[in-house]
Amino acid sequence: MVIYNVTVSIDQAVEKDWLAYMQGTHIQEVIDTGCFVECRFSRVNGEEEGGCTYSVMYLAPDQQALDHYHATFAPALQQDHATRFQGRFAAFRTTLTVLESFKP
């Protein structure tokens, strides 16, 4: 399993619109690519007052699926997001390889 994590800090003035876009459109479009088996959408706690930071964790079954996403779908999806919220957000992306999962 590979986790593709996108951390986004969004301008508070557009936070509600961004949340509606992410929950109503963008995340589903990413899932619909077939490259991911799950998505976890979270607010980052502990931000300074006025901070609006979120984590979007997409779980891919393997690196090949993630590579396919980046090569085939990511440019257009990222461009759509950037066009809608230009200058109102900062994002950084990380990839994590799951070594082992532990459950109670």
Summary of the structure (lengths in Angstrom):
residues: 104
radius of gyration: 14.2
end to end distance: 19.2
largest distance: 43.2
contacts: 255
relative contact order: 0.31
helix: 39%
strand: 31%
